[in-house]
Amino acid sequence: MKIAIDVTPITYSRGGVGYYTYKLVEAIIAIDKDDSFILYYGMKTDQRLPLFAGPNISIVQAPISPRIANKLFRQCQIPIEMFVGNVDIVHAPSYFVKCMKRTRSIITIHDLAYLIYPHTFPKHIIRDLEKHLKESIEHSSLILADSVSTKKDLIQYFKVDPLKVRVIYLGVDNKFMRYGIKDDESDLIESFGIERKYILHVGSFEPRKNIERLLQAYSLIRSNKQINHRLVLVGKDEWLEKDLFDEIRKTEYFGDVIILKDVKEDELIKLYNNAEMLVYPSLYEGFGLPLLEAMACGTPIAASYSSSIPEVVGEAAVYFDPLSVNEMAQKMFELIESEELRGKLIEAGLKRVAFFTWERTAQETINAYREVLN
C-alpha cells in the first residue's frame, strides 16, 4: 500500500490532535516496513516536523502555509494528489479530509464537543466545523473514532452508518510509569513550588474541562473537611481562559492554587507520581489521554461520569456528576481519606492501562487502511 498521512497537526501543536498524530505516525512507521508512507504538510510552519525517517518514508511539503493549504484543499480548488502523487489511501487525523479526485480517504474524528457543548467553543471554530465536517464525513471511505462514545455521537448527530465507523483506542507512552518511591519533597518545591500534598488536574484551560466547578469543589473540601492540600492545574491556554483565571482569583484559597503551563513530559510524569489524585471533571471527552497517563503512573482518579470517561477508565476511578459541586467534593474527600480505596484504584488502573498502547493503535489503524483498500 501507498498511504499519505496529513501531519499538519504536528506543526500546530504537540498537544491534542497534534500529539495523537505524532504518536500514531511514530508507531506506524516503527511496525510497518512493507507499506510506503507519504507524510505531507505545509512548509511555512511555527514548529519543525519531527524526524520521521526510513526507506519507506517520504516527506512532502506544500509550498504554502498550512492555513492557506487547508483552505484551498477544503474548497477543492486544488486536489491533494497534486502534492502527494498517486496513492492508495489518504488519512486525515484531524477531522477534515482534503480534496481528492480519485483517492480513498480515512478521517479520524476525536469528538463532537462543539455540537454537544457549543457554548464552550469560540464561534469561529464552530463555523469552520459546521461548514466542512459533514462533507468530510460523507466523502470519507471510513471514519476512525477514539471511543464508542464518539461513534455513538456520530451516529446520532450525522446519521452515519455504524459500519462506516471503526473505534480505535489511543495509547499511552511507555515513559509514563509508576515510580518505586515518591520523589523527595524538596525536588517538587524546587521545580514547581509545591511544598505539601496536592490534588492534580491535567487538561487545557477551556470551559469544557469544567475547572470552575473543580475550584468550587476544592474550596468546599478545604473549608469543610480541614485539609490543606494544594490544587495544581497543568495545561495550556485555549479559548476563554481569561474567564477561568478570573474565577481562580476569586476563590478563597487562591494562594494554594498552582497553575503550570508548558510542563515538560518528564516533569508531568513526576507530577502524576507524587499527586494524591488526578481529578478529571470534564463535561465531555472523546477519549481523555491524561486518564491513561495517570493510571500508568499509579495515580488514583476521581472523574466525571460522562461521555467516554467511564469507557476508558472502567473500575479504576471514583465517579461523580460533573454538574454537582457537592458530589465532586465528596468523592475527592473520600479518596483523600481512604488509603484502602486509593490502593484499590491504583491497582485497577495499572492493570487496565496495560491494554492501551500506541502499538495497538497503530496496528489497528493499519488494519483499517487494508480494509478500505480491499
N, C-alpha and C positions, 0 to 999 in steps of 0.2 A: 504493500500500500504506500501511497504518497499522500501525506497528510499535512495540511497547512494549519498552523495554530496562531491565532491572533494574540500576541504577547504584549500588546499595547498597555493593558492594565498595570503591568510591572513597571512601566515607565512613569506612571502617575503616582503610584504609592506601593509601599511594601506591606501595607496592611489590607485587610478586607479582601476584595476581589483580586487585588494585585498579589497578595500573599498566596491566595489559592492558586492563581495562575503559575506563579513561580514554583511552588512546591509540586504541583501537578506535572509541569514540564520537566522539572528535575528528576522526578520519579519515573516518568515515562521513558526518557532517554537513557536512564540507568538500566532499565529492564528489557527494552525493546531495541535490539540491534539489527533486526531484519527489515523493518519498515523505514521509509525515508520521511524526515520531518523538515518542513519549512517554517521557520519562526519569523513572523513579519510584524513590523511596527513602523511608526513614523520616526524619521531621523532627528527632528528638532525637538528634543525632549529635555526635561529637567533632570532626569535620572538616567544613568547609563544602564544599558541592559546587562544583566549578569552574564558571565562567560558560560555559554552552553556550547560545548564542543564535541565533535565526534565525526566519524566518516559518513554517518547518515544524517547529519545536521547541517542545514543551510540557514543563514540569516539574511532576511530581505528587509531593507529599509526603504520605505516610500520617501521620495524626495520632498516631502511636505510635512508639516506638523501633524501630530496625531489628531488634534481637534478638527483641522481642515479635512484631513483624510476621512475621519468619521462622517463628517457632513456630506462629503462627495459620495462616499460609499452608500450611506443610508438613502440619499436622494437618487441613487442609481445613475449618477452622471458618469461614473467610471466603474467597470467591473473589477472585482478583486483579482481575477485571472490576469489582468494587465501587469500586476506586480509579482504574483506567485507562480504564474505559468499554469500548465495543465496539472491538476492534482485530482486525487480521488475524492477527498473529503476536506472541508474547511470546518474547523472547530472554533467557535467564538465563546470564550469562557466568561464573557460579561454581557449576557442578555441579548445583545444585538448581533445578528448575522449581517455581514456586509453584502453588498450587491454582487450577485453571481449570475452568469448567463447559463451555465450548464452543470455546475459542480454541486454535489450533495453537501448538505451542511448539518452541523450539530451545534446547538446552543446550550449553555449552562445557565439556568435561572436559579438564583440563590434564594430569593424570597420575593414576596409580593407585598412588602410592608407599605409601599406607597399607596396601595389600594385599601388596605385594611386599617391603617392609621395615617391617613393623608395629612392630618393636622400636624404631624411630626416631621413633615418634609417641606423644604423650600418649594415654591411654586414652579421655578424653572426646571427642577428635576422631575416633578410630576408631569409637566407639559412634555418634556422630552420622552418620558416613558409612555405616556398616553399616545404620543404621535407615532412611535416606532415599534413598541414591543409587540403589539398584536400582529403586525405584518411579519416580524421576525418569527413569531410562533407559527404562523400559517405557512411560511416558506421553508422552515427547517424540516429536515428529514427525521430528526429525533431530538428530544429535549432531555437534558440531564438535570435532575433536581437533587439538592443536597439532602433532602429528607422526605419522608412520606407526607409530613405536614405540608411542605411546599407543593408536592404533587397534588394533594387534595385541593389546595388553593387554586392551582392551575385548572383543575377540572371544574371547580365551582365558578371561577371568575371568567375563564376563557373557553369553557366547554371543550377542553382538549380531550381527544380520545385517550383514555388511560393507557392504551397500548403504545402510544407515542412517547410516553414519559418513562425514563429509567431513573430510579433512585440510586445514587452512588454517594455513600457517606464520605466525609472528609477524614483526614488523618491527623495525627499529632507527631511532631518532630521528636525523634528519639533523644534529643538533648533534654527534653522535659522529663525529669526523673526525680524520684524521692531521694533526698539526702539521708545518709545513715543517722547523722545527728544534726540538729539545727545549728545555724551559724551563731557565733558569738554576738551578743547584743551590740557590742561596740562597733562591729562591722556595719550593722544596719544604721547605727547613729551616724557613722562617718559617711556612708553612701547616700542615705535618704533622710536623715534627721528623725528617724523613728527610734524612740528610746524606751518604748514599752510595747505590750501586746497590741495587736491591731487586727481589724476586720478589713478585708481586701475586696475591691471591686475592680474588674478589668473590662474595659469597653470604651468605645468612642463617646465623646461628650455630645450627645444629641438627645432630643426628647424621648425617643422610643426606648432608650435604655432605662428610663424610669428612675433616674438618680435623685430627683427631687423627693420622691416618696421614700427612697432609701435614707436620705438625710433626715427626714421626719422620723422614720423608724429608729434610726441611730440616736437621735435626740431623746426619743421616748425611753429607750433602754438605759441611756446614760442617766436620765433624771429619775426613773422609777426603780431601777434594778441595782443601783450602786456599783456599776462597773466603770472602769476608767480606760477602756480600750480606745485606741485611736482608729480613725477611719481613713484608709488610704485609697485614693481614686487614681487608677492608672489608665491613661488613654491619650487620645489625640483630639484636637479641636475639630468639630464638624459644624453643622449649621445650628444656629440659635444657642450656641454655647454661652453667650453673654448672659442670657436669662438664667442659665444654670449657675453661673458664678455669682450672680446677684443673689440667688437663693442660698448659696453656700455662706455668703457673708452675713445673711440674716440669721443663720442658725445660732442657737445659744452656745454651741460647742465649736464655733468656727475655728478657734485656735487649735483644736485637735483633729481637724480635717486636713490631710496632706494630699496635695494634687501633684502627680508626677506625669510629665509628658516626655516623649522621646526616650523612653526607657529601653535600654539595650536588652537583647534576648537573655544574656547571662544574668543580668540584673533582675529581669522578670522572673526567671526560674528561682532565684534567691527569694524574691518576694512571695511567690507561691509557697515555697517550702517553709517559710517562717510565719505565715499567716495563721491566725486562729481558724479562719474560714474564708471561703470565697462566697460573697453574696451576689446573686445574679437575678435582679428583679425585673428584667426586660419585659416589656409588654408583648413583644413579638420577635421571634428569631427564625431565620431559615435553617440555622444549624446551631452556631454558638461555639466557636473554637476555644474560647477561654475555659469552657467546661471540660474539654478534653485535657487541656494543659493542667488544670487544677487536679483532675483525677490522677494524671500521670505523676504529679509531684506530691501526691498523698495529702492533698488539701481537702478537708470536708467542705461540702457545698450546701448552701441554703439558696433555693432557686424558685422562681415563679413557675406555677403550673400553667404554662401557656405555650401554644404553638408547638415547635419541635423540641422544646427543652426536655420534657419527660422522655421523649423518644431517644434522645441522645444519652441522658444520664441514667435512666432507669431507676433502680433502687439505691443509687449512690448519692442521694440528696434528700433533704427535708424540703417540702414544698409549701408554698403559700400563694394566696390570691394576690397578684401584683397590684390590685387596686385597693387592697386593705393594708393600711399602715400598721394597724394593731396586730394583724396576723403575721406580717413580716417581722415585726419587732419580737413577737412571741417565739417564732421559730429561730430567730437569731440568738435569742437568750437561751433557749433550750440547748442549742448547740454549744454555746459557751459554757453552760453549767454541767453538761453531761459528758464526761470523759468516755464513758461506755458508748454513747451514741456517736461521738466523734470517731472512735476506733472502728466501729461498725461501718460507718460511711467511708472511711479511708480504705478499709479492706475491700469493700464492694467496688469502690472507684478504681482501685488498682487492677482488680480482676476485669472490670468492664472495659477499661480503656485499652487493654491488650488487643481488642478487636479492631480498633481504629488505627490503621497505618496508611501512610501515603503510598506504600507499595500496593496495598489492596485497592486504593482509589485509582491508581494508575492502571493496574491490570484490568479492572472493571471498565475503565474508560477505553482502553484498547479493545476490549471485547465489544464495546458499543460501536467503535469505528468499524470493526469487522462485520457486525450485524447490519449496519447501514449499507456497507459495500456489497454484502451478499444478498 
